Amino acid sequence: MGRPAEMMSFMDAVKSGLGRWNDFSGRSSRSEYWFLYLFGMVFQIGGFVLMMVHEIFGFVLLIGLLGLIIPFLAISVRRLHDVGQSGWMLLIGIIPIVNLVGGFVLLYWFIFGAGEEQANRFGPVPTNMLE
């Protein structure tokens, strides 16, 4: 079968990532992962700019950021599944001392880790298509 020939578009990645906000199973491609994180960064920057206009936007930003925690955890777990790792590996990022090296290992998997070419124990190869 192999990997998808095209990367997921920005809007498709955001729709897929937020649509599967509580799905910790399966796999997600690099494009889906990074485009959802790009959306989160744009949301934060926009919220901080609006917060300078009026302080009520700070409350809206806080609620929005709290609402993005679970989707970001879910897509991080699915991304680790794509490279053949357990989602529990995210915990190495929060263990003191271990996270000095573990954080770089996670970053390597998220940035450079090409997903496995065939279906693995976590599911089939992501299609980069909305279902």
N, C-alpha and C positions, 0 to 999 in steps of 0.2 A: 504494500500500500504506500508507505512513505509519508513524508510531511506535506502539508499544503503548499501549493506553488506560490500563493499570494498571501501577504500578511493581511490581517483583519483591519478594516478601516476604523478611523477614530470613533465615529458614531456607533458603528456596530459593536465595537469593543465596550463602549460605555453602556450601551443597551444590554449587552450580554452580561457584563460584570455586575451591573445593578439589578438586572433581572434574575440572576442566580445569586443573589445577595447572601443566602443562607445555605448554599450548596457547597459542602466541604468535600464532596466526592467528585471523581472525574479529573479531567486535565484541562489546563488553559495554556495557550501558546504565549510566546514572548510578546507578540504584538498586542494581544488582549490584555496581558498583565501591564505592560508599560503605558498603553493608551489610557487604561483606567487610572493609573497613577498620575498621568499627565492631567487628566480631568480633575483629579483631586487637588493638584497643585494650582491649576487655574481657578478652581473654586476657592481655595484659600487666599490667593492673591486678590481675587475679586472681592472677597469678603473683607479683607483688611483695608482695601481702598474704600469700600462703602462704609466701613467702620469709622474712617476719618471724617466722613460726611455727617454721620449721626451715630450716636452710641447704641441705638436700638439694633443696628445691624451687627453689633458684636454678639448680641444674644442669638440672632439668627445664624451667625457663623458658628457659634458654639454648638447649637443644636444640629446644624448640618454636619459639622465635623464628628460629633458623637454618632450621628447616623451613618457615617462612612466607615466606622471602625470595623464592624462585622463584615461588610462587603470586601474590605481590604484584607482582612484575615482570611476570608474564604478564597479569594483569588490567589493569595500567597500560598495557601495550602495546595490549591489546584496546580499552581506553577511548579511547586516542588514535586507533585505527583507526575508532572510531565517529564521531569528529568530523572524520574525513577526513585525519588526520595520520599520518605514518609513526611507527612505534614507536621509531625511532632518535632522535626528538625528545627522548626521555628523557635523552639524553646532555647536553643543554644545562643540565640541573640539576647536573652535576658539573664543568663547565668553569669554572675560576676566573674571576672578573670577569663573564663572560657570565651566570653563574647568578644574579647580582643581578636582572637583568631577566628572564632565561629562566625562573627559578623562578616568577615571577608569571604569566608566559605559560602555563606548564604548569598552575598552579593555576587560572587562568581557564578553560582547556579542561576540566579535571576537574570544576570546580564549575558553571560557567555554560554550557559548550559543549553545546548541544543536538545530539544525534546527527543525522546526515543522514537526511532523510525516506525516501530510497530506497536501494536497494542501491548500494554504492560499490565501489571497487576492492579492498576488503578483505573484502567479503562482504555477505550480506543483512542487513536490519534485525534487531536482536535482538528475540526474541519475548517475553522475560521469562517464559518457561515452561521448566521443566526438560524435557530430551529423554529 
